[in-house]
Amino acid sequence: MLALFDSGKDDAALLAALHKTSFPDPWDAAAIEKLLAAPGGFAFFTGHGFVLARVAGGEAEILTLAVTPEARGQGLGRALLAAAAGHASEKGAENIFLEVGADNPAALALYAGLGFARVGQRKAYYQGKDALVLKAGLPLSLTGDFA
Ligand SMILES: CC(C)(COP(=O)(O)OP(=O)(O)OC[C@H]1O[C@@H](n2cnc3c(N)ncnc32)[C@H](O)[C@@H]1OP(=O)(O)O)[C@@H](O)C(=O)NCCC(=O)NCCS
């Protein structure tokens, strides 16, 4: 069951703890709280992962996505992303964007499977490594049992 968060300090602390499990340079609760409280900011959460996103001006952006290492490979990342895209679409977004390290094959495969396509490249963006900007039209064309 995915919970929708769109504000709240307690929520931010939970999300920061999850973020720490998945990134070498984790965001703290204050940073996450600020993003959640900003206009259009929202997150979907389970005990093992979350997605943080925002909707503005007919577009949505995935800000971060994390699944704890022990819970990976079971469809949770895809379910979180699908939930965020669905919510953004309900809020009026027509396209969704995200940025991903060019050296992150798990995330790239996840995004490709949901119909994201590359629309940009940021050279030497993450600690000297390239980042790709991906885009998908909303609603996503979902197939499979998470739809
Ligand atoms: C990327 C991440 C969110 C994927 O979460 P997950 O719950 O393991 O992903 P899912 O189980 O939903 O997998 C969905 C699809 O992603 C792809 N995928 C997931 N893990 C993969 C891996 N290790 N290698 C290759 N493809 C992978 C597959 O296409 C998979 O579909 P399939 O199971 O039908 O083959 C997770 O690995 C993670 O938190 N990584 C660290 C943080 C990160 O990189 N976040 C994204 C930053 S842009």
Ligand as a Chemical Component Dictionary entry (heavy atoms), coordinates in Angstrom:
data_LIG
# 
_chem_comp.id                   LIG 
_chem_comp.type                 NON-POLYMER 
_chem_comp.pdbx_formal_charge   0 
_chem_comp.three_letter_code    LIG 
# 
loop_
_chem_comp_atom.comp_id 
_chem_comp_atom.atom_id 
_chem_comp_atom.alt_atom_id 
_chem_comp_atom.type_symbol 
_chem_comp_atom.charge 
_chem_comp_atom.model_Cartn_x 
_chem_comp_atom.model_Cartn_y 
_chem_comp_atom.model_Cartn_z 
_chem_comp_atom.pdbx_ordinal 
LIG C1  C1  C 0 16.512 2.243  -9.282  1  
LIG C2  C2  C 0 15.668 1.618  -8.173  2  
LIG C3  C3  C 0 14.701 2.652  -7.614  3  
LIG C4  C4  C 0 14.873 0.439  -8.771  4  
LIG O1  O1  O 0 13.967 -0.036 -7.767  5  
LIG P1  P1  P 0 13.457 -1.570 -7.760  6  
LIG O2  O2  O 0 12.328 -1.649 -6.804  7  
LIG O3  O3  O 0 14.590 -2.485 -7.546  8  
LIG O4  O4  O 0 12.935 -1.728 -9.257  9  
LIG P2  P2  P 0 11.826 -2.742 -9.749  10 
LIG O5  O5  O 0 11.924 -4.032 -8.989  11 
LIG O6  O6  O 0 10.503 -2.047 -9.744  12 
LIG O7  O7  O 0 12.285 -3.028 -11.233 13 
LIG C5  C5  C 0 11.592 -2.480 -12.342 14 
LIG C6  C6  C 0 12.448 -2.631 -13.582 15 
LIG O8  O8  O 0 13.660 -1.881 -13.416 16 
LIG C7  C7  C 0 14.731 -2.590 -14.039 17 
LIG N1  N1  N 0 15.714 -2.952 -13.029 18 
LIG C8  C8  C 0 15.572 -2.878 -11.667 19 
LIG N2  N2  N 0 16.709 -3.255 -11.071 20 
LIG C9  C9  C 0 17.578 -3.586 -12.050 21 
LIG C10 C10 C 0 18.922 -4.017 -12.052 22 
LIG N3  N3  N 0 19.619 -4.205 -10.914 23 
LIG N4  N4  N 0 19.513 -4.220 -13.241 24 
LIG C11 C11 C 0 18.857 -4.023 -14.406 25 
LIG N5  N5  N 0 17.552 -3.619 -14.468 26 
LIG C12 C12 C 0 16.936 -3.392 -13.303 27 
LIG C13 C13 C 0 14.134 -3.794 -14.717 28 
LIG O9  O9  O 0 13.768 -3.403 -16.033 29 
LIG C14 C14 C 0 12.893 -4.026 -13.888 30 
LIG O10 O10 O 0 11.889 -4.671 -14.585 31 
LIG P3  P3  P 0 11.777 -6.297 -14.531 32 
LIG O11 O11 O 0 11.755 -6.663 -13.093 33 
LIG O12 O12 O 0 10.485 -6.560 -15.241 34 
LIG O13 O13 O 0 12.989 -6.799 -15.219 35 
LIG C15 C15 C 0 16.592 1.046  -7.037  36 
LIG O14 O14 O 0 17.568 0.204  -7.622  37 
LIG C16 C16 C 0 17.288 2.111  -6.208  38 
LIG O15 O15 O 0 16.719 2.654  -5.246  39 
LIG N6  N6  N 0 18.565 2.423  -6.567  40 
LIG C17 C17 C 0 19.364 3.405  -5.816  41 
LIG C18 C18 C 0 18.824 4.803  -5.976  42 
LIG C19 C19 C 0 18.665 5.191  -7.427  43 
LIG O16 O16 O 0 19.509 4.925  -8.270  44 
LIG N7  N7  N 0 17.529 5.861  -7.699  45 
LIG C20 C20 C 0 17.225 6.348  -9.021  46 
LIG C21 C21 C 0 17.962 7.629  -9.232  47 
LIG S1  S1  S 0 17.526 8.430  -10.756 48 
# 
loop_
_chem_comp_bond.comp_id 
_chem_comp_bond.atom_id_1 
_chem_comp_bond.atom_id_2 
_chem_comp_bond.value_order 
_chem_comp_bond.pdbx_ordinal 
LIG C1  C2  SING 1  
LIG C2  C3  SING 2  
LIG C2  C4  SING 3  
LIG C2  C15 SING 4  
LIG C4  O1  SING 5  
LIG O1  P1  SING 6  
LIG P1  O2  DOUB 7  
LIG P1  O3  SING 8  
LIG P1  O4  SING 9  
LIG O4  P2  SING 10 
LIG P2  O5  DOUB 11 
LIG P2  O6  SING 12 
LIG P2  O7  SING 13 
LIG O7  C5  SING 14 
LIG C5  C6  SING 15 
LIG C6  O8  SING 16 
LIG C6  C14 SING 17 
LIG O8  C7  SING 18 
LIG C7  N1  SING 19 
LIG C7  C13 SING 20 
LIG N1  C8  SING 21 
LIG N1  C12 SING 22 
LIG C8  N2  DOUB 23 
LIG N2  C9  SING 24 
LIG C9  C10 SING 25 
LIG C9  C12 DOUB 26 
LIG C10 N3  SING 27 
LIG C10 N4  DOUB 28 
LIG N4  C11 SING 29 
LIG C11 N5  DOUB 30 
LIG N5  C12 SING 31 
LIG C13 O9  SING 32 
LIG C13 C14 SING 33 
LIG C14 O10 SING 34 
LIG O10 P3  SING 35 
LIG P3  O11 DOUB 36 
LIG P3  O12 SING 37 
LIG P3  O13 SING 38 
LIG C15 O14 SING 39 
LIG C15 C16 SING 40 
LIG C16 O15 DOUB 41 
LIG C16 N6  SING 42 
LIG N6  C17 SING 43 
LIG C17 C18 SING 44 
LIG C18 C19 SING 45 
LIG C19 O16 DOUB 46 
LIG C19 N7  SING 47 
LIG N7  C20 SING 48 
LIG C20 C21 SING 49 
LIG C21 S1  SING 50 
# 
